[in-house]
Amino acid sequence: MEKRLNMEALQPAAYKAMLGLEGYLQTTALKKEHKNMIKMRASQINGCASCLDMHTKESIKSGETLQRLFLLSTWRETDLFSAEEKIILALTEECTLIHQHGISDSVYQKAVEAFGETYVAYIIMAVVAINGWNRIAITTHMQPTAE
């Protein structure tokens, strides 16, 4: 697959704005493991090889287990993920696939009850950010980096 345009070079201000959102998320109370899980699950759903490659490496470096990474797409069928993590994954999926049914009241209420509105806002912004990056990477044919 031939790489297409270089978004960073052609639209440096827009790219910088996307990086600004990432920088902002670094300043929030959103836990690194939650952020990595959001990035991984949304990238799986969107089929973004470049982002999956990058965030798998980040997750492993942060201490995530290979078993959980292998089973992330089947999180509903395993006890390897906590109740809180399952809420985050459900919200991530519904946000990423928002065109299907929107965000259900059930998932939203569970998230607010588990985390509070401010933390849910962080989760939503993290989902928005990775979905944006996925769309840039897929559209421009960004490729995983060789080791």
C-alpha positions as YAML, in Angstrom:
chain: A
units: angstrom
residues:
- id: 1
  name: MET
  ca: [0.00, 0.00, 0.00]
- id: 2
  name: GLU
  ca: [1.54, 3.26, -1.12]
- id: 3
  name: LYS
  ca: [1.63, 6.05, 1.44]
- id: 4
  name: ARG
  ca: [-0.42, 9.03, 0.44]
- id: 5
  name: LEU
  ca: [0.05, 12.66, 1.43]
- id: 6
  name: ASN
  ca: [1.94, 13.72, 4.53]
- id: 7
  name: MET
  ca: [-0.65, 15.48, 6.66]
- id: 8
  name: GLU
  ca: [1.92, 16.87, 9.09]
- id: 9
  name: ALA
  ca: [3.86, 18.54, 6.25]
- id: 10
  name: LEU
  ca: [0.83, 19.78, 4.30]
- id: 11
  name: GLN
  ca: [-1.31, 20.91, 7.24]
- id: 12
  name: PRO
  ca: [1.13, 21.71, 10.05]
- id: 13
  name: ALA
  ca: [-1.32, 23.93, 11.98]
- id: 14
  name: ALA
  ca: [-4.05, 21.28, 11.92]
- id: 15
  name: TYR
  ca: [-1.56, 18.57, 12.89]
- id: 16
  name: LYS
  ca: [-0.29, 20.77, 15.72]
- id: 17
  name: ALA
  ca: [-3.88, 21.22, 16.92]
- id: 18
  name: MET
  ca: [-4.34, 17.44, 17.03]
- id: 19
  name: LEU
  ca: [-1.10, 17.15, 18.99]
- id: 20
  name: GLY
  ca: [-2.44, 19.87, 21.28]
- id: 21
  name: LEU
  ca: [-5.41, 17.68, 22.17]
- id: 22
  name: GLU
  ca: [-3.00, 14.81, 22.92]
- id: 23
  name: GLY
  ca: [-0.94, 17.17, 25.05]
- id: 24
  name: TYR
  ca: [-4.03, 18.30, 26.92]
- id: 25
  name: LEU
  ca: [-5.03, 14.68, 27.63]
- id: 26
  name: GLN
  ca: [-1.57, 14.15, 29.16]
- id: 27
  name: THR
  ca: [-2.40, 16.84, 31.74]
- id: 28
  name: THR
  ca: [-5.66, 15.25, 32.86]
- id: 29
  name: ALA
  ca: [-6.30, 12.64, 35.53]
- id: 30
  name: LEU
  ca: [-7.07, 10.04, 32.83]
- id: 31
  name: LYS
  ca: [-5.01, 7.01, 33.79]
- id: 32
  name: LYS
  ca: [-2.40, 5.93, 31.28]
- id: 33
  name: GLU
  ca: [-3.75, 2.36, 31.20]
- id: 34
  name: HIS
  ca: [-7.24, 3.68, 30.47]
- id: 35
  name: LYS
  ca: [-5.93, 5.93, 27.72]
- id: 36
  name: ASN
  ca: [-3.99, 3.05, 26.15]
- id: 37
  name: MET
  ca: [-7.04, 0.79, 26.32]
- id: 38
  name: ILE
  ca: [-9.17, 3.44, 24.61]
- id: 39
  name: LYS
  ca: [-6.58, 3.91, 21.86]
- id: 40
  name: MET
  ca: [-6.23, 0.18, 21.30]
- id: 41
  name: ARG
  ca: [-9.95, -0.64, 21.20]
- id: 42
  name: ALA
  ca: [-10.93, 2.26, 18.93]
- id: 43
  name: SER
  ca: [-8.04, 1.45, 16.59]
- id: 44
  name: GLN
  ca: [-9.16, -2.19, 16.46]
- id: 45
  name: ILE
  ca: [-12.69, -1.16, 15.54]
- id: 46
  name: ASN
  ca: [-11.47, 1.30, 12.91]
- id: 47
  name: GLY
  ca: [-8.90, -1.12, 11.49]
- id: 48
  name: CYS
  ca: [-5.96, 1.25, 11.87]
- id: 49
  name: ALA
  ca: [-2.77, -0.80, 11.57]
- id: 50
  name: SER
  ca: [-0.45, 2.14, 12.18]
- id: 51
  name: CYS
  ca: [-2.21, 3.18, 15.40]
- id: 52
  name: LEU
  ca: [-2.55, -0.41, 16.62]
- id: 53
  name: ASP
  ca: [1.16, -0.92, 16.10]
- id: 54
  name: MET
  ca: [2.08, 2.27, 17.95]
- id: 55
  name: HIS
  ca: [-0.33, 1.81, 20.86]
- id: 56
  name: THR
  ca: [0.44, -1.89, 21.29]
- id: 57
  name: LYS
  ca: [4.09, -0.96, 21.79]
- id: 58
  name: GLU
  ca: [3.12, 1.83, 24.22]
- id: 59
  name: SER
  ca: [0.83, -0.50, 26.16]
- id: 60
  name: ILE
  ca: [3.50, -3.17, 26.51]
- id: 61
  name: LYS
  ca: [6.04, -0.57, 27.59]
- id: 62
  name: SER
  ca: [3.56, 0.64, 30.22]
- id: 63
  name: GLY
  ca: [3.19, -2.87, 31.65]
- id: 64
  name: GLU
  ca: [0.10, -4.19, 29.87]
- id: 65
  name: THR
  ca: [0.11, -7.96, 29.48]
- id: 66
  name: LEU
  ca: [0.16, -9.66, 26.12]
- id: 67
  name: GLN
  ca: [-2.79, -11.82, 27.14]
- id: 68
  name: ARG
  ca: [-5.01, -8.79, 27.75]
- id: 69
  name: LEU
  ca: [-3.88, -7.22, 24.49]
- id: 70
  name: PHE
  ca: [-4.67, -10.43, 22.59]
- id: 71
  name: LEU
  ca: [-8.12, -10.64, 24.18]
- id: 72
  name: LEU
  ca: [-9.04, -6.95, 24.08]
- id: 73
  name: SER
  ca: [-11.40, -7.36, 21.13]
- id: 74
  name: THR
  ca: [-13.30, -10.01, 23.12]
- id: 75
  name: TRP
  ca: [-13.32, -8.14, 26.43]
- id: 76
  name: ARG
  ca: [-16.97, -9.00, 27.13]
- id: 77
  name: GLU
  ca: [-16.14, -12.71, 27.19]
- id: 78
  name: THR
  ca: [-13.30, -12.68, 29.71]
- id: 79
  name: ASP
  ca: [-12.77, -11.83, 33.35]
- id: 80
  name: LEU
  ca: [-9.37, -10.28, 32.60]
- id: 81
  name: PHE
  ca: [-10.87, -6.80, 32.54]
- id: 82
  name: SER
  ca: [-12.29, -5.08, 35.62]
- id: 83
  name: ALA
  ca: [-15.85, -3.75, 35.79]
- id: 84
  name: GLU
  ca: [-14.50, -0.20, 35.39]
- id: 85
  name: GLU
  ca: [-12.41, -1.18, 32.37]
- id: 86
  name: LYS
  ca: [-15.45, -2.81, 30.79]
- id: 87
  name: ILE
  ca: [-17.40, 0.43, 31.22]
- id: 88
  name: ILE
  ca: [-14.60, 2.35, 29.51]
- id: 89
  name: LEU
  ca: [-14.49, -0.19, 26.68]
- id: 90
  name: ALA
  ca: [-18.27, -0.05, 26.22]
- id: 91
  name: LEU
  ca: [-18.19, 3.76, 26.08]
- id: 92
  name: THR
  ca: [-15.24, 3.66, 23.68]
- id: 93
  name: GLU
  ca: [-17.10, 1.28, 21.37]
- id: 94
  name: GLU
  ca: [-20.35, 3.25, 21.41]
- id: 95
  name: CYS
  ca: [-18.50, 6.53, 20.81]
- id: 96
  name: THR
  ca: [-16.44, 5.04, 17.98]
- id: 97
  name: LEU
  ca: [-19.53, 3.47, 16.39]
- id: 98
  name: ILE
  ca: [-21.76, 6.45, 17.24]
- id: 99
  name: HIS
  ca: [-23.46, 6.30, 13.84]
- id: 100
  name: GLN
  ca: [-25.08, 2.97, 14.78]
- id: 101
  name: HIS
  ca: [-27.04, 3.76, 17.94]
- id: 102
  name: GLY
  ca: [-25.45, 6.76, 19.61]
- id: 103
  name: ILE
  ca: [-24.44, 6.47, 23.26]
- id: 104
  name: SER
  ca: [-26.91, 4.39, 25.24]
- id: 105
  name: ASP
  ca: [-28.32, 5.78, 28.47]
- id: 106
  name: SER
  ca: [-27.19, 2.59, 30.22]
- id: 107
  name: VAL
  ca: [-23.53, 2.91, 29.25]
- id: 108
  name: TYR
  ca: [-23.50, 6.64, 29.93]
- id: 109
  name: GLN
  ca: [-25.07, 6.26, 33.38]
- id: 110
  name: LYS
  ca: [-22.72, 3.42, 34.34]
- id: 111
  name: ALA
  ca: [-19.75, 5.56, 33.29]
- id: 112
  name: VAL
  ca: [-20.89, 8.60, 35.28]
- id: 113
  name: GLU
  ca: [-21.67, 6.46, 38.34]
- id: 114
  name: ALA
  ca: [-18.27, 4.75, 38.17]
- id: 115
  name: PHE
  ca: [-16.09, 7.75, 37.33]
- id: 116
  name: GLY
  ca: [-17.99, 11.03, 37.69]
- id: 117
  name: GLU
  ca: [-18.72, 13.50, 34.90]
- id: 118
  name: THR
  ca: [-15.24, 15.02, 34.70]
- id: 119
  name: TYR
  ca: [-13.50, 11.68, 34.18]
- id: 120
  name: VAL
  ca: [-16.16, 10.67, 31.64]
- id: 121
  name: ALA
  ca: [-15.39, 13.89, 29.78]
- id: 122
  name: TYR
  ca: [-11.70, 12.86, 29.68]
- id: 123
  name: ILE
  ca: [-12.68, 9.44, 28.33]
- id: 124
  name: ILE
  ca: [-14.85, 11.00, 25.62]
- id: 125
  name: MET
  ca: [-12.08, 13.39, 24.57]
- id: 126
  name: ALA
  ca: [-9.60, 10.50, 24.40]
- id: 127
  name: VAL
  ca: [-12.02, 8.56, 22.18]
- id: 128
  name: VAL
  ca: [-12.51, 11.61, 19.96]
- id: 129
  name: ALA
  ca: [-8.75, 12.08, 19.65]
- id: 130
  name: ILE
  ca: [-7.91, 8.50, 18.68]
- id: 131
  name: ASN
  ca: [-10.79, 8.35, 16.21]
- id: 132
  name: GLY
  ca: [-9.37, 11.49, 14.57]
- id: 133
  name: TRP
  ca: [-5.89, 9.98, 14.42]
- id: 134
  name: ASN
  ca: [-7.30, 6.73, 13.03]
- id: 135
  name: ARG
  ca: [-9.02, 8.59, 10.24]
- id: 136
  name: ILE
  ca: [-5.88, 10.52, 9.34]
- id: 137
  name: ALA
  ca: [-3.71, 7.39, 9.42]
- id: 138
  name: ILE
  ca: [-6.11, 5.23, 7.40]
- id: 139
  name: THR
  ca: [-6.86, 7.90, 4.80]
- id: 140
  name: THR
  ca: [-3.17, 8.67, 4.23]
- id: 141
  name: HIS
  ca: [-2.08, 4.99, 4.35]
- id: 142
  name: MET
  ca: [0.27, 5.47, 7.29]
- id: 143
  name: GLN
  ca: [2.14, 2.25, 7.94]
- id: 144
  name: PRO
  ca: [3.40, 0.56, 11.10]
- id: 145
  name: THR
  ca: [7.02, 1.35, 11.82]
- id: 146
  name: ALA
  ca: [9.64, -1.38, 11.53]
- id: 147
  name: GLU
  ca: [11.43, -2.38, 14.70]
...
